[in-house]
Amino acid sequence: MTPDLDAVSSLQVTGAGPARGSLQVPGDKSISHRAVMMAAMAYGPTVITGLSRGQDVTHTLRAVERFGVIVTDVGEGRVRVEGPIRHEPADVLDHGNAGTGIRLMAGVCAGIDGLSVLTGDRFLRRRPMDRIAEPLRSMGATIDGRERGRLAPLVVRGGGLTGITYAPKVASAQVKSAVLLAGLSAQGPTTVEEIHPTRRHTEEMLAGFGARVRVDGHAVTVEPSELTGTDVAVSGDPSQAAFWAVAALLADQGEVVVQDLYTGYGRSDFVGVLERMGADIDFDLATRTLTVRASKLRAVELTAEDIPGIVDEVPVLALAAAVAEGTTVISGAGDLRAKESDRIASTAAMLRAFGVQVTETEDGMVIEGVSRLRPARVDSHGDHRIAMTAAVAGACAAEGTTVIDGWDSVATSYPAFAADLVRLTGAGAEPGA
């Protein structure tokens, strides 16, 4: 196993065996994006510990530097960010493959008196941006882009905002966050009323930076506020832990312990789903430790009310469903078609490659459980979660050799995933042909 596997375009995994052992996963990516942006908006320095080391967050760090914010690596896994943002960015803000990064940064830029240009890689540039452009325009920002602002690159002329009350058409923490970040510099309060409550990263962190923010049922309101720098400790990403939870479940004698996980609202919902499937799984909130043991799984039905809390974990939960007894039905997940890939289509294609019968629907899929998987060749479609799910399947549930094309997408969120996979499973891993 060599570090070069982090960046290979194709990975070959030879399994299958149980996942056993303990580990810590990278810092929570969603929290990391928000910590960097709020630190950049805040007066005074912020020291962030445990920041995600993936490319997505690195792009956010480079983006805030374009505003003149000082970013310093102070060692021992700590990054110092010293704001506040005082002027428009000196250059284009390139967010790579980070949908969270570009959408939240659009909210930041909307509140700045000046011109900002936001873009990303070829995958990001085809993801919908109108969901954040619409409310930001209602607040007074001028936003343009390809297809009238539906797609990046986005051009944002900010400043002079007025607070609004906005009800997003889809349950999206990204939309909520973009509007709340813009609301910090608007005249009057800004309220987001959600159809289903989403993860509360932004409102929790805004309070930590001293913003005037309140939550009332499904509504979140922020008053015009100046942020003050503070120290932020980023715990492990539960979405990354979900891969190791399912890895432990796929083979006899599997047992994995994941330590130091984030325990905020809505981030451990995948644990409840796996419990409903019959998994031997425990998330100790006091110690922030997840323990999972091999289990016989049964099918489950997931609906629109479940999806906001498992939006990032659907591919790996679909893998668990593929080896569960019975038929799993996932619905109300139409927003997954606008992720790094069309995540409904790419998840269904991945499972079919492993020999699973999957019927794709407009807003989900129907998965028929099988007794075992066959080795496969899988195209990640530039989606890190598809790539990592396929690697878990190949290492733990498909005897023989599995090849994942587009493996380099994993570096956006979990650069050491291949190394951890080999250590926990004993699988072989090498560049694919």
C-alpha positions in Angstrom: 0.0 0.0 0.0 1.5 3.3 -1.0 0.3 6.9 -0.7 0.0 7.1 -4.5 -3.3 5.2 -4.2 -4.9 8.4 -2.9 -4.7 9.9 -6.4 -4.9 7.0 -8.8 -7.7 7.3 -11.4 -8.6 3.6 -11.0 -8.3 1.4 -7.9 -8.3 -2.4 -7.9 -9.6 -4.1 -4.7 -9.3 -7.8 -4.0 -11.6 -9.2 -1.2 -13.6 -10.4 0.5 -13.2 -10.5 4.2 -14.4 -9.0 7.4 -13.6 -5.5 8.5 -12.1 -5.5 12.0 -10.4 -2.8 14.0 -10.8 0.8 15.3 -10.1 4.1 13.6 -10.8 7.9 13.5 -12.2 9.3 10.4 -11.4 12.8 8.9 -13.0 15.9 10.5 -16.6 16.5 9.5 -16.6 18.1 6.1 -19.8 20.1 6.5 -18.6 21.6 9.8 -15.2 22.3 8.3 -16.6 24.4 5.4 -18.7 26.4 7.8 -15.9 26.9 10.3 -13.6 28.3 7.7 -16.2 30.7 6.2 -17.4 32.0 9.6 -13.9 32.4 10.7 -13.2 34.5 7.6 -16.2 36.7 8.3 -15.4 37.1 12.0 -13.4 39.9 13.7 -10.3 38.4 15.2 -8.6 35.1 14.9 -10.1 31.6 14.9 -8.1 28.5 15.5 -9.7 25.4 14.0 -8.6 21.9 15.2 -9.5 18.7 13.3 -10.3 20.4 10.0 -11.2 18.0 7.2 -8.0 17.3 5.1 -9.9 16.6 1.9 -9.7 18.7 -1.2 -13.2 20.2 -0.8 -12.2 22.0 2.3 -8.8 23.0 1.0 -10.6 24.8 -1.8 -12.7 26.7 0.8 -9.5 27.7 2.6 -7.9 28.9 -0.7 -11.2 30.8 -1.5 -11.2 32.8 1.7 -7.6 33.8 1.1 -8.8 35.5 -2.1 -10.6 37.9 0.2 -7.4 38.8 2.0 -8.1 36.6 5.0 -4.9 35.2 6.5 -4.8 31.4 6.8 -1.9 29.8 8.7 -1.1 26.2 9.5 0.0 26.4 13.1 0.8 22.7 13.4 -0.6 19.7 15.3 -3.6 19.6 13.0 -4.6 23.2 13.7 -5.3 26.0 11.3 -5.5 29.7 12.2 -7.9 31.9 10.2 -7.9 35.6 10.7 -10.7 37.8 9.3 -12.8 39.7 8.7 -13.5 39.8 5.0 -13.2 43.5 4.1 -13.4 43.6 0.3 -14.4 41.6 -2.8 -12.1 38.6 -3.8 -9.0 39.3 -5.8 -9.6 36.4 -8.1 -12.0 33.7 -9.1 -13.1 31.4 -6.3 -12.6 27.8 -7.4 -14.4 25.3 -5.3 -13.4 22.2 -7.2 -16.0 19.5 -6.6 -17.5 21.0 -3.5 -21.2 21.7 -3.8 -21.4 22.7 -0.1 -18.5 25.1 -0.6 -19.8 27.0 -3.6 -23.4 27.3 -2.4 -22.5 28.5 1.1 -19.8 30.8 -0.3 -22.5 32.3 -2.6 -24.3 33.4 0.5 -21.2 34.9 2.0 -20.5 36.8 -1.3 -24.1 38.1 -1.5 -23.4 40.0 1.7 -20.2 41.6 0.4 -20.3 44.9 -1.4 -18.4 43.9 -4.6 -18.2 41.4 -7.4 -17.4 37.7 -6.9 -17.0 34.9 -9.4 -17.5 31.3 -8.2 -16.7 28.2 -10.2 -15.6 24.6 -9.9 -14.7 21.4 -11.8 -16.7 20.0 -14.7 -18.9 18.0 -12.3 -19.7 21.0 -10.0 -20.4 23.2 -13.0 -23.4 21.1 -14.0 -25.0 21.0 -10.5 -28.0 23.3 -10.0 -27.4 26.7 -8.4 -30.8 28.2 -8.9 -31.9 26.9 -5.5 -29.6 29.4 -3.8 -29.7 32.0 -6.5 -33.5 32.5 -6.1 -33.5 33.5 -2.4 -30.3 35.5 -2.6 -31.8 37.5 -5.5 -34.9 38.1 -3.3 -32.6 39.6 -0.7 -31.2 42.1 -3.2 -28.1 40.3 -4.6 -27.5 40.2 -8.3 -26.6 36.7 -9.5 -25.9 35.5 -13.0 -24.3 32.5 -14.6 -24.8 29.9 -17.2 -28.4 29.2 -18.1 -29.5 32.4 -16.3 -27.7 31.4 -13.1 -28.9 27.8 -12.9 -25.4 26.5 -13.3 -21.9 27.7 -12.4 -19.8 29.7 -13.0 -21.8 32.2 -10.9 -21.2 35.9 -10.9 -22.4 37.5 -7.6 -22.8 41.3 -7.1 -23.5 41.6 -3.4 -24.3 44.2 -0.7 -27.4 46.2 0.2 -29.4 43.1 1.3 -32.8 43.1 3.0 -33.8 40.2 5.2 -36.6 37.9 4.0 -38.7 35.0 5.1 -38.0 32.1 2.8 -39.5 28.6 2.5 -37.2 26.3 0.4 -39.0 24.0 -2.1 -36.6 21.2 -1.0 -35.2 20.3 2.4 -31.7 21.4 2.0 -29.1 22.5 4.7 -27.1 24.1 1.9 -29.9 26.4 0.9 -30.8 27.2 4.5 -27.1 28.0 5.2 -26.6 30.2 2.1 -29.6 32.4 3.1 -28.6 32.6 6.8 -25.0 33.6 6.0 -26.3 36.3 3.7 -28.7 37.4 6.4 -25.8 38.3 8.7 -25.3 41.5 6.7 -28.9 42.2 5.7 -31.2 44.9 7.0 -33.7 43.2 9.3 -34.2 39.6 10.3 -33.8 36.7 7.9 -35.9 33.5 8.4 -35.8 30.1 6.7 -38.9 27.9 7.1 -38.1 24.3 6.3 -40.6 21.7 5.1 -38.5 19.1 7.0 -35.8 20.0 9.5 -32.3 19.6 8.2 -28.9 19.4 9.9 -28.3 22.4 12.2 -24.6 22.9 11.6 -25.0 26.5 10.5 -27.3 27.8 13.2 -25.2 26.0 15.9 -22.0 27.5 14.6 -23.4 30.9 14.1 -24.3 31.0 17.8 -20.8 29.9 18.6 -19.4 32.9 16.7 -21.7 35.2 18.5 -24.5 35.7 16.0 -28.1 36.4 17.1 -29.8 33.3 15.9 -32.9 31.4 17.1 -34.7 28.2 16.2 -38.4 27.9 16.5 -39.7 24.5 15.3 -38.9 24.2 11.6 -38.0 27.9 11.3 -34.5 29.5 11.8 -34.0 33.2 12.1 -30.8 35.2 12.1 -30.6 38.9 13.0 -27.9 41.2 11.4 -24.8 40.3 13.4 -21.0 40.7 13.6 -19.1 37.5 14.2 -16.3 37.2 16.7 -13.4 34.8 16.2 -13.4 31.7 18.5 -11.7 28.3 18.7 -13.4 25.5 16.9 -12.8 21.8 17.4 -14.1 19.7 14.4 -15.0 16.1 15.4 -15.0 13.1 13.0 -17.4 13.0 10.1 -20.3 10.6 10.7 -21.0 10.3 7.0 -17.5 8.8 6.6 -18.1 6.5 9.6 -21.1 5.1 7.8 -18.8 3.3 5.3 -17.1 1.5 8.1 -20.4 0.7 9.8 -21.6 -1.1 6.7 -18.2 -2.7 6.1 -18.5 -4.3 9.5 -22.0 -5.6 8.7 -21.1 -7.2 5.4 -19.0 -10.2 6.4 -19.1 -12.7 9.3 -17.0 -11.7 12.3 -16.8 -8.0 11.2 -16.4 -5.5 14.1 -15.4 -1.9 13.7 -15.1 0.9 16.3 -15.1 4.5 15.1 -14.0 7.1 17.7 -14.4 10.9 18.2 -17.5 11.4 16.0 -19.6 14.6 15.7 -22.9 14.2 17.6 -24.9 17.1 16.3 -28.5 17.1 15.3 -29.4 14.9 12.3 -25.9 13.5 11.7 -26.4 10.0 13.1 -29.7 9.1 11.4 -28.0 6.4 9.4 -27.5 4.6 12.7 -31.2 4.4 13.2 -31.7 3.1 9.7 -29.2 0.3 10.2 -30.9 -0.5 13.6 -34.2 -0.8 11.7 -32.4 -3.3 9.4 -31.4 -5.4 12.3 -27.8 -4.2 12.7 -25.9 -4.7 16.0 -24.8 -1.1 16.2 -24.3 1.3 19.1 -23.5 5.1 19.0 -22.4 6.2 22.5 -23.1 9.9 22.5 -21.2 10.4 25.8 -17.9 9.0 24.4 -18.8 9.8 20.7 -17.9 6.2 19.8 -19.6 4.1 17.2 -19.4 0.3 17.5 -20.7 -2.1 14.8 -20.7 -5.9 14.6 -21.6 -8.3 11.8 -25.3 -8.8 11.6 -28.0 -10.4 9.5 -29.9 -7.6 7.8 -33.5 -7.2 6.7 -35.1 -4.8 4.2 -36.4 -1.4 5.1 -38.5 1.3 3.6 -37.1 4.8 3.5 -39.3 7.8 2.7 -39.0 11.6 2.2 -39.0 12.1 6.0 -35.9 9.9 6.4 -33.8 11.4 3.5 -32.7 14.8 5.0 -30.8 13.0 7.8 -29.2 10.4 5.5 -28.7 12.4 2.3 -25.0 11.6 2.2 -25.3 8.0 3.3 -27.8 6.7 0.8 -25.3 4.9 -1.5 -23.7 3.0 1.3 -27.1 2.2 2.9 -28.2 1.0 -0.5 -25.2 -1.4 -0.3 -26.4 -2.7 3.0 -29.9 -3.2 1.5 -28.3 -5.2 -1.3 -27.3 -7.9 1.1 -30.3 -7.6 3.3 -33.2 -10.1 3.2 -36.2 -8.8 1.3 -36.9 -5.8 -0.8 -35.8 -2.3 0.2 -37.7 0.7 -1.1 -36.2 4.2 -1.1 -38.4 7.1 -2.1 -38.5 10.9 -1.7 -34.9 11.2 -2.6 -35.2 13.1 -5.9 -32.6 15.7 -4.7 -29.9 13.0 -5.0 -30.1 13.4 -8.7 -28.3 16.8 -8.3 -25.3 15.6 -6.2 -21.7 15.0 -7.4 -23.4 12.6 -9.7 -27.0 11.7 -10.4 -26.7 9.7 -7.2 -29.8 7.6 -7.8 -28.6 6.5 -11.2 -25.0 6.0 -10.2 -26.0 4.0 -7.1 -28.3 1.8 -9.0 -25.7 1.2 -11.7 -23.1 0.3 -9.1 -25.3 -2.2 -7.4 -26.3 -3.8 -10.8 -22.6 -4.2 -11.5 -22.3 -6.3 -8.4 -25.2 -8.5 -9.5 -28.0 -6.8 -7.6 -31.5 -6.4 -9.1 -32.3 -2.7 -8.8 -35.3 -0.8 -10.2 -34.7 2.9 -10.5 -37.6 5.3 -9.8 -38.0 9.0 -10.3 -37.1 9.8 -6.7 -35.5 6.6 -5.5 -35.0 2.9 -6.1 -36.2 -0.6 -5.2 -33.4 -3.0 -4.2 -33.8 -6.8 -4.1 -31.5 -8.3 -1.5 -29.1 -11.1 -2.6 -27.1 -13.6 -0.7 -23.7 -12.5 -2.1 -22.2 -10.0 -4.5 -20.0 -10.7 -7.5 -16.9 -8.8 -8.3 -17.5 -5.8 -10.5 -16.1 -2.9 -12.5 -17.7 0.4 -11.3 -17.6 3.9 -12.7 -17.8 6.4 -9.8 -19.0 9.2 -12.2 -16.7 11.5 -10.3 -18.6 10.9 -7.0 -16.5 10.1 -4.0 -19.4 8.3 -2.2 -20.0 6.0 -5.0 -16.3 5.2 -5.2 -16.0 4.5 -1.5 -19.1 2.4 -1.4 -17.9 0.2 -4.3 -14.5 -0.2 -2.5 -16.3 -1.4 0.7 -18.4 -3.9 -1.4 -15.3 -5.2 -3.2 -13.3 -5.6 0.0 -16.0 -7.1 2.2 -18.7 -8.7 0.1 -17.5 -9.7 -3.3 -14.9 -12.5 -3.5 -12.4 -11.7 -6.3 -11.3 -8.4 -7.8 -13.3 -5.3 -8.1 -12.1 -2.2 -10.1 -13.4 1.3 -9.3 -12.8 3.9 -12.1 -12.7 7.6 -11.0 -11.1 6.7 -7.7 -9.3 10.0 -7.5 -12.7 11.6 -6.6 -12.2 10.2 -3.1 -9.5 12.7 -2.3 -12.2 15.4 -2.1 -13.3 14.1 1.3 -11.2 11.2 2.5 -7.7 11.0 1.0 -6.6 8.0 3.2 -9.6 5.9 2.6 -7.7 3.2 0.6 -5.1 2.9 3.4 -7.8 2.5 6.1 -9.7 -0.1 3.9 -6.6 -2.2 3.6 -5.8 -1.9 7.3 -9.3 -2.9 8.5 -10.1 -5.6 5.9 -6.7 -7.0 4.7 -7.9 -6.5 1.2 -5.5 -6.0 -1.6 -5.4 -2.6 -3.2 -3.4 -1.4 -6.2 -3.8 0.9 -9.2 -6.4 -0.6 -11.6 -5.8 -1.4 -15.2 
